[in-house]
């Protein structure tokens, strides 16, 4: 590549950082521009649940992306720890999916947490009482997913940022980037690069709009609670519909999450937090006596059907996108980072990107 900078990435969340990690691992010169603090937006705010998936039976492009990410995460976590000394909390903890009272006829396990071919165990009341006595006594059926894993989002983001820096990636924070078109290429305020990647999560559409690019990515607010308990071990993650409780190894239990169309408002609300607290106590009654440590909200990058946009913008020679992962940013990040690094370096991607560009519309 002829320019001093091989790849310029707009967005320092999990997608931008993971892509930069893989790029720098192949010797690319990479710079990240982050509008706030690196790794502190939606990537920091999430739960870090990694549902199981198998590549051998993955049929759809999304299933293949998820399955590749599941395979890559243990290796990625180990490499980050070796290179940085920063643990990301990756652990295979298992998950228990519970019936959703809002959809009483829904079979378990659901597509939200399960992929074809993944082993499951169907539990009745007796097994639940013996294995998970902390659950509410009226829960009489569940599905156990033994290979479900988790990472701790803030730890993972710290490890990624440190790993990128150690690999030579330049990270500029609080940088208000603006894309400018010069004929068939784009640049940011005079910063030229062979490739420019927009990976700014919910803010990606806002960055692309001045170029006449309409990308249907929008912010969807998710509120979270964090409890502290005296139990210092990892129990299985508890899953019910789109909500969850994620026990951590230090006794904390993360509770999420809402889905709200609130624009770019990342504040918490009394109603949202009260609903999460009621859900947590209903599933695990002992949490009524636990101490509430903190609450927060993040803005997920919503997209049609939750499918991300990955690949080149055809109207420009050097412009690419990786955004719109909605609820699955951490979950899909390892595979997204790898395939986008391959794509940006002109290598055949491990997963074809054709299915992830269908919604991109360029103004004439």
N, C-alpha and C positions, 0 to 999 in steps of 0.2 A: 504494500500500500504506500502511496506517495506522500500523503499528508502526515504532519507530525502526530496527529491524533487519529487513531483508527476508528474508534467508536465513541460518540458522545451520547450519554444516556440522560434523559430528563426524567427524574424520579428516583429517589433513594429508598423505596420500599423494598419488600421482599423480592419482587420480580426484577427490579432494576439491579439490586445488589447481587442476586443469584446469577443473573446474566453476566454481570461484570466479573464475578468470581470465575465463571467458566471461561470467559473471554481472556482474562488475564492469565489463567492457567495455560493458555496456548500462546502466550507471549504478546497478546494484543495490547496496544496502548489505549487506555480507557479513562474517561473522565465522567463523573456523575455530578449533575446539577440538581440540588434538592431545594424546594421552595421553603421548607421548614428545617427541622432537624432530621437527620437521616434515620430511617426506620421507626419514626415516632407517630405515624398516622395509622391507617387501618391495619398495617402489618403488626404493629405493636399491640393493638387493641384486641385482637382476636384470641381464640381459644387454643389454637394449635392442634386440633384434632386431625389425625391422619387415618381415615378409614382404609380398611384393607382392600386390595385389588390384585388380580392375577393377570399378567400380560398374556398368558397362553389362551385365555378365554375372552380377552377384551375385544369387543367387536366395533363399537363406535369410536370415532376419533377422541371424544372426551374420555371414554373408558380407557383407551390406550394411553392418553396423556396422564390420567390418574394412576394407572398401573405402573407406568414408567417411573413416575414420581415416588411411588411406594417403594419400588426397588432401589432407587437412587438414595433415598433419605438416610439409611444407615451408613452408607459409604460417605456421603456428604458430611454427616454429623461427625464421623470419625476423623475425616480429613481436617475439618474446621478445628477440632480439638487438638489434633497434632500440630497444626500450623500456628494456632493462636493461644492455646491453653485455656480457651473459654468454652465451657460446656454449654450445650443448647437445650439440655433437659430431655433429649430424645429417649423414649422408653416405650417398649411394647407392653402396654398395661391392660389391654382388653377393653371391651365395651359391653354394656348391657342396654339393649334397646327395650323400652317399655311401651305399652299401649298408650296411644294418644287419646285422652278423653274428648278432644275436639273432633276426632275422626274414629269413633268407636268400632266401625266395621273394617278398618284398615288392617290388612295382614302384616305380620312381622316376618322377616325384616323388610324395611322399606328401601327404596332406591337412594334415599338420602344418605344412608350409612353403609349400604351393602352393594357389592358387585358380584356378578355371576361367578360361581365356582369357589367362592370364599367359604371356608368352613364355619358353621354356626351350630350352636347347641340350643335346643328349645327347652326352656325351663318352666316347670309348673310351680304351684305354691310351695310344695315341700322343698324343692331345690332352692327356691328363692330364700325361704326362711333359714335354711342351713348355710347357704353361701353368702347371702347379702342381707343379714338380719336388720341392717340399718334402713332398709327400704320401708315405705309405708305398708302397714299390715293388709291393706285392701288390694295390693298388687298381687295378682294371682297367676300371671303369665309374663314371660319375657323371652328375649333371644340374646344369647351370649355370643359375642364376636371376639374370639380369643386373640386374633392377630391385629386388632386395632391398636394404634400407637398414638403418642402425643409428643409435642415439643412445647417448651415454654417460650412464647413469642418474644418477649423482651430479651431473653437470653440468646435466642436464635438470631435476632437482629444485631445484637452486640457482637456475636461471633462472626456473622457475615461481614459487618462493617470493618471489624479488625482484620479479618481474613483478606478482604479486598485491599485494604491499605498495605498489608504486608506483601501482597502480590503486585504492588505498584499502582493501584488504581487511585486517581486523584478524586477526592470528594469535596465539593464546594457546597456548603450549607447556606440557608437563607438567601438563595439566589433566585431572583424573580426572572426566570427564563422567558424569552419571547422568540418564537420561531419567525424567521424572515425568509421569504422565497427569493432566490436569485436564479431566474430562468427555471431550469429543471432541477435545481438543488435547493436545499434549505440549510440555514446556519442559525446560530444564536449569537446575536450581538457581536458579530465578527469572529466568533469561534467556529472555525470550519472543521469538518471531519469527513472522512470517507463514508461513514455511516452515522445517522442520527436515529436513536431509538426513543420513542415516547413511551414511557412506562410509569406514568404519573397517576395511576389508579383513577379515582373519581374525578381528578382534574385533567385527565387526558383530553377529553372532548373540548374543554376550554382552551387548551393549548393549540389544538388543531384547527379550531373554528376560523381564526384569521386567515388560514390558508385556503379556505373554502371547503374544508373537509368536514363532513357531518358524520360523527361517530356516536351511535346511541349508547353512550356510557353516562350514567348518572349516579349521584351519591345516594346511598341508602343507609340511613343511620341505624346502628346497632348498639344498644346499651348493655352494660355488663355490671355484675356485682362480684365482689371478692370477700369471702368469709375466711376467718382464721379459726381452726379447731386444734385441739391438742394432739390429734392423731398424726403421727409423722410417718406415713407410708402411702404408697400409691394404690388406691383401689381402682377398679375399672371405671371408665368414663360412663356416665349415665346419660342416655339419649331418649328424648321423648318428642316426637315430631321434629320441629326445627329448634327445639330448646335442648339444653344440656347442662350437666354439672360435671366439672373436670377437677377431680382431686389431684393435688400436687404432692410431691414427696415430703414437703415440709409441713403438711397439715392444712395448707390453704385449699379452698374449694372455690373455683371460678364458676359463675352462673351466667348463662346467656341464652338467647340474646333476642332483642327485639328486631323487627324490620319495619322501618318507618321512612316514608317519603317526606323528608324535612329539609330538602335542599342541602346547603353546605353548613347547616347548623349542627355542630357536634357537641351540644350541651345535653346533659341528662335531664329527665323530667320526673316529677314525683310519681305520675301514673305508670310510666315505664318501669321504674325501679320497684314500685310496689307490686306490679305484676310479676316481675322476676322473683322477688322475695316470696310471694305466695306460691309460685311454682316450686321453688326450692324446698319450702317447708312441706308442701304436699307430697313431694317425692321422698324427701329425707327429713322426717319430722324433727330429728335432733338438732337441725339447723336453727330451730326457733330459739335455742339457747346459745348459738354461736355468735361470736363477735363479728360485726360487719366492719371490714377493714377499709374498703374504699369502693367507689363506683366510677365509671367512665363511659364514654361513648366514642365510637369510631365511625368513619364513613366508608362503607364498602363500595367498590365500583360496580354498580349494577349494570347488567347488559341483557339483551333479549335471550330468554331461556337460560341465563347464567353461563353462556358460552363465551369464552374470551376471544379477543381479536389478536391474532398473531400473524406477523408477516410484513410484507412490503406494501407501501402506498404507491400504486402504479403511476400516479401523476408526477412523481418526483423520483429522481435517480437514487437518492441516498436516504430516503425517509422510511422508517419502519415503526410498527406499533407492537406493544405487548401489554394489554390492559383488558379490563372487563371481567375479571375472574370472580366477581361477586363474593359468595360465601367461601370460595375454595382457593383463596390466594396462597396461603401457606401450603395447603394440601397439594396444589399443582405446581408449586414454585420450583421444585428441583427439576422436574421435566421441562417446564417452560424455560428456565434458565439455560438448560443444556441445548434444547432445540433452537432457541433464539441465538445462542452463541454460534452454533453450527451454521444457521442460516446467515448470520451477519458476516461470517468468515468465508462464505461461499461454499460450504461443505453440505453434502446431502443431510438434511435433518433426520434424526431418528424416527420422527413422526411427520408425515406430510402435513403441510400447513394449509392446504387448499380449503379445508372445511372450516377454518378459523378466520376467514377473511370475507365471508359472504355478506356481512351487513355493512361493510364500508361503502359510503356513498360520496362521490366527488362531485361538487357543483360544476356545472358546465360554464 
